[in-house]
Amino acid sequence: MIIVVGSVDGRSESLDRLVKISLEHVHRSRGEDGCIEHVIQIDCEDPLRLRFFERWRDAAALRTHFARSESRAFAQEVARLCSKPPVMTIYEAEAKSS
């Protein structure tokens, strides 16, 4: 499984648009083959920061997601709306039974 953790820092004048396009992206991504989970949350310590958490079946599914024109357009618009560059970290993970 692949886990993606990221955040974007908006500006007060762009936050509404940033939330709108982020929710659209999350909802679209959930329908993609290989998407297990895709969520966005507002950081309660910094309300201008949006946090993303994603789980993908495998690296191929994530590569396909990143290659979609909608994903590229989303990333470009996010970059214009943020106060600093977005942060994203990708992890390979294995589920363990408890």
C-alpha positions as YAML, in Angstrom:
chain: A
units: angstrom
residues:
- id: 1
  name: MET
  ca: [0.00, 0.00, 0.00]
- id: 2
  name: ILE
  ca: [1.13, 3.56, -0.66]
- id: 3
  name: ILE
  ca: [0.34, 6.36, 1.80]
- id: 4
  name: VAL
  ca: [0.51, 10.01, 0.81]
- id: 5
  name: VAL
  ca: [0.53, 12.73, 3.46]
- id: 6
  name: GLY
  ca: [0.56, 16.37, 2.47]
- id: 7
  name: SER
  ca: [-0.40, 19.89, 3.36]
- id: 8
  name: VAL
  ca: [-1.03, 23.20, 1.67]
- id: 9
  name: ASP
  ca: [-1.00, 26.64, 3.28]
- id: 10
  name: GLY
  ca: [-3.58, 28.98, 1.83]
- id: 11
  name: ARG
  ca: [-3.99, 32.70, 2.10]
- id: 12
  name: SER
  ca: [-7.05, 34.23, 3.72]
- id: 13
  name: GLU
  ca: [-8.24, 35.62, 0.39]
- id: 14
  name: SER
  ca: [-7.80, 32.29, -1.44]
- id: 15
  name: LEU
  ca: [-8.87, 29.78, 1.23]
- id: 16
  name: ASP
  ca: [-12.46, 29.36, 0.04]
- id: 17
  name: ARG
  ca: [-11.31, 28.53, -3.50]
- id: 18
  name: LEU
  ca: [-8.57, 26.25, -2.17]
- id: 19
  name: VAL
  ca: [-11.07, 24.29, -0.06]
- id: 20
  name: LYS
  ca: [-13.51, 24.04, -2.98]
- id: 21
  name: ILE
  ca: [-11.02, 22.67, -5.50]
- id: 22
  name: SER
  ca: [-9.45, 20.38, -2.88]
- id: 23
  name: LEU
  ca: [-12.81, 18.81, -2.06]
- id: 24
  name: GLU
  ca: [-13.53, 18.36, -5.76]
- id: 25
  name: HIS
  ca: [-10.13, 16.67, -6.18]
- id: 26
  name: VAL
  ca: [-10.69, 14.39, -3.18]
- id: 27
  name: HIS
  ca: [-14.15, 13.34, -4.35]
- id: 28
  name: ARG
  ca: [-12.89, 12.68, -7.89]
- id: 29
  name: SER
  ca: [-9.88, 10.73, -6.60]
- id: 30
  name: ARG
  ca: [-12.02, 8.43, -4.47]
- id: 31
  name: GLY
  ca: [-13.55, 7.03, -7.66]
- id: 32
  name: GLU
  ca: [-10.21, 6.14, -9.22]
- id: 33
  name: ASP
  ca: [-9.05, 2.54, -9.47]
- id: 34
  name: GLY
  ca: [-6.68, 1.81, -6.59]
- id: 35
  name: CYS
  ca: [-7.79, 4.63, -4.29]
- id: 36
  name: ILE
  ca: [-8.51, 3.17, -0.85]
- id: 37
  name: GLU
  ca: [-8.88, 6.45, 1.03]
- id: 38
  name: HIS
  ca: [-8.50, 10.13, 0.17]
- id: 39
  name: VAL
  ca: [-9.37, 12.84, 2.69]
- id: 40
  name: ILE
  ca: [-8.75, 16.51, 3.35]
- id: 41
  name: GLN
  ca: [-8.97, 18.25, 6.71]
- id: 42
  name: ILE
  ca: [-8.52, 21.78, 8.00]
- id: 43
  name: ASP
  ca: [-5.72, 21.96, 10.56]
- id: 44
  name: CYS
  ca: [-7.29, 23.06, 13.88]
- id: 45
  name: GLU
  ca: [-4.02, 24.74, 14.93]
- id: 46
  name: ASP
  ca: [-3.67, 26.66, 11.67]
- id: 47
  name: PRO
  ca: [-7.02, 27.17, 9.90]
- id: 48
  name: LEU
  ca: [-5.27, 28.30, 6.71]
- id: 49
  name: ARG
  ca: [-3.58, 24.89, 6.39]
- id: 50
  name: LEU
  ca: [-5.28, 21.98, 4.65]
- id: 51
  name: ARG
  ca: [-3.99, 18.46, 5.32]
- id: 52
  name: PHE
  ca: [-4.34, 15.55, 2.92]
- id: 53
  name: PHE
  ca: [-4.21, 11.85, 3.74]
- id: 54
  name: GLU
  ca: [-4.37, 9.22, 1.00]
- id: 55
  name: ARG
  ca: [-4.05, 5.44, 0.77]
- id: 56
  name: TRP
  ca: [-3.49, 3.77, -2.60]
- id: 57
  name: ARG
  ca: [-3.40, 0.08, -3.50]
- id: 58
  name: ASP
  ca: [0.05, 0.36, -5.08]
- id: 59
  name: ALA
  ca: [2.55, 2.70, -6.72]
- id: 60
  name: ALA
  ca: [1.08, 2.07, -10.17]
- id: 61
  name: ALA
  ca: [-2.33, 3.36, -9.06]
- id: 62
  name: LEU
  ca: [-0.72, 6.47, -7.58]
- id: 63
  name: ARG
  ca: [1.30, 7.09, -10.76]
- id: 64
  name: THR
  ca: [-1.90, 6.83, -12.79]
- id: 65
  name: HIS
  ca: [-3.57, 9.30, -10.41]
- id: 66
  name: PHE
  ca: [-0.71, 11.80, -10.76]
- id: 67
  name: ALA
  ca: [-0.74, 11.44, -14.56]
- id: 68
  name: ARG
  ca: [-4.42, 12.37, -14.91]
- id: 69
  name: SER
  ca: [-4.94, 15.80, -16.48]
- id: 70
  name: GLU
  ca: [-7.35, 16.69, -13.65]
- id: 71
  name: SER
  ca: [-4.67, 15.95, -11.03]
- id: 72
  name: ARG
  ca: [-2.09, 18.06, -12.88]
- id: 73
  name: ALA
  ca: [-4.55, 20.96, -13.25]
- id: 74
  name: PHE
  ca: [-5.40, 20.70, -9.54]
- id: 75
  name: ALA
  ca: [-1.72, 20.83, -8.54]
- id: 76
  name: GLN
  ca: [-1.12, 23.88, -10.74]
- id: 77
  name: GLU
  ca: [-4.06, 25.80, -9.31]
- id: 78
  name: VAL
  ca: [-3.15, 24.87, -5.74]
- id: 79
  name: ALA
  ca: [0.35, 26.24, -6.29]
- id: 80
  name: ARG
  ca: [-1.13, 29.59, -7.35]
- id: 81
  name: LEU
  ca: [-3.45, 29.75, -4.32]
- id: 82
  name: CYS
  ca: [-0.91, 28.83, -1.62]
- id: 83
  name: SER
  ca: [1.25, 31.10, 0.49]
- id: 84
  name: LYS
  ca: [4.18, 28.68, 0.15]
- id: 85
  name: PRO
  ca: [4.89, 25.49, -1.82]
- id: 86
  name: PRO
  ca: [2.74, 22.46, -0.98]
- id: 87
  name: VAL
  ca: [4.34, 19.65, 1.05]
- id: 88
  name: MET
  ca: [3.89, 15.99, 0.15]
- id: 89
  name: THR
  ca: [5.53, 12.81, 1.46]
- id: 90
  name: ILE
  ca: [4.94, 9.35, 0.01]
- id: 91
  name: TYR
  ca: [5.37, 6.17, 2.07]
- id: 92
  name: GLU
  ca: [5.28, 2.48, 1.25]
- id: 93
  name: ALA
  ca: [3.38, 0.63, 3.95]
- id: 94
  name: GLU
  ca: [2.24, -2.84, 4.86]
- id: 95
  name: ALA
  ca: [-0.87, -3.45, 6.92]
- id: 96
  name: LYS
  ca: [-0.28, -5.44, 10.12]
- id: 97
  name: SER
  ca: [-2.98, -7.26, 11.99]
- id: 98
  name: SER
  ca: [-3.33, -6.31, 15.64]
...
